[in-house]
Amino acid sequence: MNKREDIKKSKRCVIKIGSALLTNDGSGLNKVGIATWAEQISILQKSGVEVVLVSSGAVAEGMCRLGLTKRPGSLHELQAAAAVGQMGLIQSYESAFSKYNLHTAQVLLTHDDLSNRQRYLNARNTVRSLLALGVIPIINENDTVVTDEIRFGDNDTLAALVANLIEADYLVILTDQNGLFDRNPREHADAKLIAEASANDNSLAAMAEGGAGTFGRGGMATKVSAAKLASRSGASTLIAAGKETNVITRLFSGESLGTLLYAEQTPVAARKQWLAGHLQIQGQLIIDDGAVKKLCESGSSLLAVGVSDVRGNFSRGEIVSCVGLNGKEVARGLVNYGANDVHKIKGKASNEIKSILGYVDDAELIHRDNLVLV
């Protein structure tokens, strides 16, 4: 079957709308656009598809309301703009969806919410409950309280994590571009649109050059990265022009618009999706080639003998990154020993741990059930 046809079977999706679409290039909220997307989402929902909307635009709307022409540089000014802008953004969505007798719910998240396992599960249950009630959850990063250490960085990443959170079938990213091109179309007139590719195609990152516009934080590179992250739960990603007429309903009818980055791998277990989604890595374990091979080919646990160096100050149970000698991250997981102890047992066999530390918590440095390849 044509991969585009599969979308007709979709039962749950995440739709992300970017700042450039929502703000009329800085002249206020694009209420005509919001009304159009709300109408299309209502049609989708009434056809039996559960929809979660991830919306940018709070900071940009706040800037418009406050008369700011340049994105604030300080975190506190950004938070103030977000607080002001969130009011107008949600009012516009509520008004637009009410015309179709649909309720909306505002859900504000930080990465800290999704890094904590209990809060992650609470967020999942809340969003699923809203969907079961026929409500359209509208999710945004909680810019008002977020700090540099816990921010998602862009709403593409947030949308991908939400797709994992609710086990969506598709992630749709609406942008001001027609899709992913082999080169930056703003700079190269002969750039060609990529109609389809695997979300795990490593060559895509090189094609997604260029940054975001004045009002956004993401760019095409973040969309490619988001597609790869979403594919961990089996979600394919569609990147398309949000201003295209009836873009949402046409995409879900199987029409060939934009770029489809399809998920090839078998969905990763929910717990490992959560591990993979962590952006707050507390340290690194530098592992040798033998350890890399065992992790990647055999699905083994990571043993102390395979570790050649330790970086960072982490405690037992925190997330660490496993990096090969070539500097490339290959996995991440929950470590069974703190950094000080790992320094002492690195390169040693598991049966030597007790004589070195005086105790043994686990034979493995990271158990395979708590480890995910990236």
N, C-alpha and C positions, 0 to 999 in steps of 0.2 A: 504494500500500500504506500502511496505517496505520503511522505512524512507530514506534509501540510494537512492532509486529510485527518490525521490523528487528533488534531485539535477539536474536531467535532465531538469527540468522545469525552472531552474535558468536563470534569465535575466541580473542580475548584481551581481558582487562579488568583494570582496577585498581579495587579496592574499598577505600575509606577508612572507618575506624571512628573516631569522635570520642571525646574524653575523657569527656564526659557519659554516654555509653553504657557505657564500660568500667569506670567507677569507682563505680557505685552511689551517686552523689552524695556521695562522700567516705568511704564506709564500707568501702573495700577493692575489690579487683578483682571485676568482675561475671563470675564464673566460669561461671555458668549461661548468661549471654549469649554468652560466648566459646565454650562448648560448642555452643550452637545455631548460631552463625555458622559454626563449623568444619564442622559437619555439612552445612550448606547449601552451603558452598564445596566440600566433597568431592563432593557430588552434581554440582555445576557442572563440576568438573574431570573427573569420570568421564564426563561427557557430551561431552567434547572441548574445553572452554573452558579456556584457560590463565589462571590467576588470580594477580595480584600483590596482596598485602595491604599497605596503608599504615595503620599503627596508631599512634594517639596513646596516651597513658596512662602513659608512663614516669615523668614528673614527678609526675603525680597519684598513682600507686602508691607512689612514693618518699615522697611527703608522708604517705600513710596509714601506711606502715611506720615512718616517723620520728615519727609523732604530730603532724604539723603540720596546723593547720586553715586556715591562710592561705597562699596561694601566695607563696613567697619573693620578695623584691624584688630582691635582688642576684643577679648572674649566677652567681657561684661557688656560692651556695646552691642555685640552680636546677640547676646541673651536678651537685652532690652528690646532690640528690634524684633526678635522672635516672639517675645511676649505680646507686643503690640500687634504684630502681623497675624498671629495665630487666631485672634478674634475674627478678623475679616475673612480669613481663609475658611474657617469652619462654618461661619455664617453663610458664606456663598455656597458651600457644599450642601448644607442642611436645606437651604432654600431651593436649590436645584433638584435634589432628590425628593423633596416633599411633593413636588408636582406629580410624582409617580407613586405616591403613597408609600414611600420607602423611608425608614428611619436610618439615621447615621449615628455612629459612635466614634468619639475621638479617643485614640489610644496613643499615648506618648511614651516612647521607649528610649532608654540609653543602652549602650553595650553592656553596662554593668547588670542591667536587668536580665539580659540573655546569657551572661557569663555565669551567673549564679544559678545552679541547677534547679533549686526550688522555685525561684522567681521565673525561670524559663518555663517550667511546667505550668505555673500559674498563668503566665501570659498565654500559653497555648490553649489552656482550658477556657480562658476568658474569650479569646478570639473565636474559638470553635463554638462556644455557647452563643455568641452574637450571631454567627452564621446560621446556627440552627434556628434562631429566632427571626431570620430573614432580614437582619440588620446589615448595613454596609459599614464595616469597620474602616475608619480612615486613620492610617498610621503615619506618624512622623517622628523624627528624632526629637527628644525632649531638649531642645536647644536652650531653654531657659535655665536648666540646672546642670547641663552637661559640662564636663571639663575636657581639656585636651587629651587627658589620659584615657578617658572612657568614651570618646566620641566615635561614631561609626566612620566619619570622614566624608561620607556621601550617602545619599539615599538609595543609590543603586545597590550598595552593599547591604543596607538595611532591608531593601526589598528581597534580596536573595536569601537573607537569613529568615525573613518572614515566610518565604516560600518553603524553606526547610521546616520552619516552626509548625506550619499547618499542613505540611505534605501536599503542597499544591501540584497540579499537573503541569501548569504553565506559569511562567513569569513573563509578563508583557511590559516592556520598557518603552514608553512613548517619549520621543525626543524631538529636537528641532532639525534632525537629520533624517534622511530617507532610510538609513540603516547603517551597517558597517561596510566601509569601502576598503579596497586594497591599499589605498593611500588617502591622506587627508584631502577631502574634496574641496575644502576652503582654499587650499594651496595648489592643488593639481587638477586642472580641468579634465584630464584624461582618466581620473580615478574611476574604478569600476566597482559597482555594488556587488557584495557577496550575498548571494541569495540563500545559500545553505552551507553550514559547516558543522563539524562536531564542536561542542562546547569545550572539549578538552584538547583541541588542536592548538599546539604550542606556538604555531606561526601567527596566530591571530593577534597576539600581544604587539608584535612588531607593526602590524597594520593599523592598530588603533592609536596612532600618534595624535598629538595635539591635546590641549587642555580644555577646561570648561570656559564658559563665557563669563560675563560680569557678575551674574547673579547666582550661578551654580558653583558647586564644589567638585562635581564629577566631570568626566570626559568620556570619550569612547573606550578608553582603556579600563575605566572602572566598570563599564557595562560588560566588557569581555570577561573581566575578573568575576563579576557578579554571576554571569552565565555559568561559569565553571563551578562556582560555589553552589548555585541552585541545582546543578546537575547531580550533586551528591544525594539528593532526595528523589532523583528521577525526573525533576522538572526541566523541561526544555524552555528556552528563552527566545522571545521574539522582540526584535528591536525595530521600531517603525516610526514614521513621521506622525506626530500627534495631530497635526493640522490637516492630514489627509482626510477627505470626506468619508465619514462613517468607518474610520479606520478600525475600531474595535470590533464591530459586527462583521466587517469584511474579513478580518483576520480569523475570527472564530467560525467563519463559513469555509475556511480553507484556502482563501484567495492568497496568491503569492505576492505579498507586500513585505517590504523591508527585508530583514535578515533573520533567518531561523538558525539558532545555535542549539542543536538537538543534543539531548542527553543519551549517551551510549551505554554508560555503565549501569550495572544493577544498583538500585538504590541502597545506599549505606544505611546500616541500622540507625535508628533514631538517636541513640546515645552517641554514636560516632559522628553523626551530623552535628550534634551539639559541640563535640570536641573540635571538629574541623572549623566551626564558625567562630571560635575564640580568636579575637584579635589582640588580646592582652596576654602576651607570652611573658612569663616571668624569668625565663633563662634559656640557655642553649646547652645541649649536649653535642659535642663534636664526636661523630662516630666514624669508625674505620670502614673500609670498603666491604669487608666481610659482613659487618653488621648491616650495612645498607642492603646488601644482597639478600640477607636473611629476612629483613623486614619487608622488602619489596616483592620477593619471589616466594617466600615460604609462609608469610603471615605470622612470623614468630614474635615472641616478646623481646624486648630489649634487655640484654644482660650487661652487667657492669664491665665484663671483659671486652665488650665492643666499643667502650667509650674511651676516647683519647684525650679529651679536654672538656672543661666545664666553664661556662660563662654565666654570670649573673648570680643573684642572691635569692634563691627560692627555698620554699619549705616543702615538706612532704604534702602531697595531695594537690600541688599547684600545677598549672599547665607549663610544660617546657617544650621547646622545639628541638627536633633531632636533625642535625645538619651534617652532611657528608664532608669529606676532606676538601671537596671542590667548592664548598661554600653554599651548596644548594640544599634548601630544606626538603627533607623527604618524609617527615612524619612529625606528629606532635601528640602529646598524651599527658596523663596524670602520673607524676613521678612518685615513687615509693620512698625516696630518701631525700633529705634536705641537701643543699649545695655543699655544705661543709663535709658531710659524710660521703657524698659522691666523689669529692676530691680525693678522699682517702681510699676509696675502693675502685676507682676507675682503672680499667685494664686488668682487674683481678677476677679470678674465677668465683662463681657463686659460693662454692664451699669454703672460700677464704673470708667471707664477709664477717662471720662471727668472731674469728680470731683477730680481725682488724678493728672492728667497731665494738665488740663485746656483746653484741646482740644481732638478731636477724629478724627484720620485720617481714621481708619477702625475698624470695630467691631472685626475682626479676626486678630490674630497675624500673621498667614500665611494663605492666602486664598487657598482653595483646588485646584484652577486652577493653582496656583503657587507652588504646593507641590507635590512631588513624593516619593513613598515608595521605599526603597532600600533593 
